[in-house]
């Protein structure tokens, strides 16, 4: 699932396979938080680039935290490590020991909660026209590629949008300036295509 919160932060949920391994003793889990799987949004495919230098992990690595359902008031753990591996964002997270965090950790261990989501901002978009490929040959249009993006938080989520695909997303309209700028950019892309 992919959506925006009230502040315009994008959110992208991973399917059931998001959580890779769990250590009950250490209270940790290794999970996937992002991939390059395209998803249709505003009538066009969107892709998060995972090439070297595309994803800025510094914020996740320095102050990133683990939330429940993207609720900034329900912090359930910290991010011990985050990296890009095989074109996927992978992290090791440690759950806190308070009552709410323990409740979520118990549900993760039992398999009741399997969904993972990432909150992120995009710093640079590339539009690829239908029938053309990017210079690196990795993506074919029509699509919008987040060439520079920054993950802000990782969430354990209760309802992934589509457990049958690599990444599921949804969108919630935000009122932020970034949301309006993105809509203007998409409208300009559509207008350019119709002018031809």
N, C-alpha and C positions, 0 to 999 in steps of 0.2 A: 504494500500500500504506500502511496505517496501523498503527502499533504503539506500544508503550511500551518504554522501556529499563528496566533494573533500578532506576533512580531515579524512575520514574514519568513521565519526559518523553515526551510524545506525539511520534510521528514520522509524517509523511505524505509519500508519494512521488508525484512527478509522472511522467507517462508519457514516452514517447520525445521528445515535443516540448518537454520542459523546457529544453533548451539551445537558445537562440535564435541566437547568433552567437559566433564565436571569433576572436580576434586572436592569431596565432602569435607575432608580433613582441613584443607587449606581454604575452603569456602570460595573457590575460584571456578571460573568457567572459561573455556576458549570458545570464541564464537566468530562467525562471519557477520560483518555489519554492512557491507556494500559489495556490489559487483558491477560489471559492465552490461548486464542484461538490459536491453532496450524496453521501454514501456511507452505506450501511447498516452500523450498528454496534450491537451489543446489541439488534437488532431494530428500531432506529429510525434515521432519517436524521440525519447530523451535518453541519453546515455551518459553515465558518469565515467569519465576517462580515468583509467588506473595506470597509465603509462608513468615511467619515472618522472617525478616533478609535478605531476598533475594534481595530486592530492596533498594538501598541506596538513600533516598530522601533528604539527607542533602544539596546537591548542588542546587537542585530545590528550597528548602526552604530558602536557604541563598542568592543565586544570580541568581536564575532561572528567565527567562523572557518569555514573549509570543511574538512569531514572526508570520509573515504572510508568508506562504509557505516556511518555513525554511530559509528565507532570513535574514541573520544576520544583514543586513542594514535596515531592516524594523521591528523595535521593536514596538509593538503595545500595550504592557501592561506588568503588573507584576503578579507574582504568589503570592496570599495572603496565600494560604494553599495548602498542598498536603499530601495525605495519601493513604494507601492501605485499601480498604474496599471491602469485599466480593470477594476477588481475582481479584480486578480491581484497577488501579491507578485512583484516583479521585482528582480533584483540583478545587479551586475557584480562578478565575483570575479577575483582574481589568483592564479594557481598559483605555489607556491614552486619553487625550482630544485634542491632535493635530489633524490636518485635516485628515491625512491618517488613524490614529487609529479610528477616528470617522466614517470614511467611512466604515471601516471593521466592526465596532460595529453595524452600521446601517444595514449592510447586514446580520450579525448574527441575529439581532433582527427580521428582515423580513423573515428569514428562507432561504435566498439565499445561505448563507454560513453555512454549517452544519458540515463539516469535521474537525476532530481534528487529530493531529499527534504528536508523541513524538520523539525527537532526543535523542539517548542514546548510551552508550558504555557498552560492556559486559566484565566483569572481570574474570568470571569463567564459562566454559561450561561443561556440562555432556552429554556424548553420551549414549543412551539407545538402545541396540540391538533389532532387530525385535523379537516380541513375548515375550519379557521380560518386567517386570515392575520395576519402581524405588523402592528403599527401603521403601519409604513412601506410595507406592501403588497409588500415584496420577496420574502418567503418564505411558503410555505403549509405547514401542518402535515399530518402529524405529523412533527415534527423537533426536534432539539436544536441550538441555534445558539450557537456560541462568540462572544458579543458583545464580550468583551474577552479578547484573547489576546496572547501574547508569543513570537515566534520566538527561539530560542536559538542555533541553528546551521543551516547548510545543508550537505547531504552530496551528493556524487556517489555514486550507487549502481549496483551491478552488475545487480540484478534488480528492475525495477519490477513491481509486482503485476499490473497490467492495462493494457497499452499501448493498449487500444481505448477507454478512457474518459479524461476530463479529469484526474481524480485517482483513484488507486488507493490503498487503505490496507489494513493488517492490524493486528492487535492481539496484543501479547504481554503476558500478565499480569505486572504488577509487584507488588512487595510494599510500595510506599510508602503513606503515609497518604493522599496525594492520590488514589490509585487506590481505596482503600477508601471514601473520602468520595464519590467519583463513583459507585461501585456503590450506596451507600446512597441517594444522590439519585435514581438511576435506579429503584431499587426503590420509593421513595416515589412517584415519578411513575406507575409502573405500578399501585401500590396505589390511588392517587387515581382513576385511570381505571376500575378495577374496582368502586370504591365507588359509582359513579354508576348 
